[in-house]
Amino acid sequence: MSALGADFSRESFLRTPIHLIEKVLKEIDNSEQAQANISSVTNARLIDVVLRVAHGFSGSKKKMPKTNISDFLPFPDWMPESKAKTEVDSETKQVLIALLKKRQIPMHIFTGLVTPPPE
């Protein structure tokens, strides 16, 4: 068990609504992508400078193609999410429906997991 989940018991996890778990996982992913891009900005600038110098030494009369530093980042299309989605995705809903049909989860738990949180 990780240090992060050491104080989070199995019972607590099973009672946690899916939208909260999904939100936490998205925040972790978002944070890791941002950190990877931040850590790679210096390398991206260096690559851009090396390409400009190499083009200068090539003796080409053509203008150097326009480059953008974001092209050299590990997640070039990454943008911070402005608003998180509040409904459960269809795959998760199908799994929950299957569990409900097999009577592995009660109806009140199903509705609690599928119902979006109040805003």
Buried (B, 14 or more C-beta within 10 A) or exposed (E): EEEEEEEEEEEEEEEEBBBEEBBEEEEEEBEEBBEEBEEBEEEBEEBBEEBEEEBEEEEEEEEEEEBEBEEBBEEEEBEEEEEEEEEBEEEBBEEBEEBBEEEEBEEEBBEEBBEEEEE
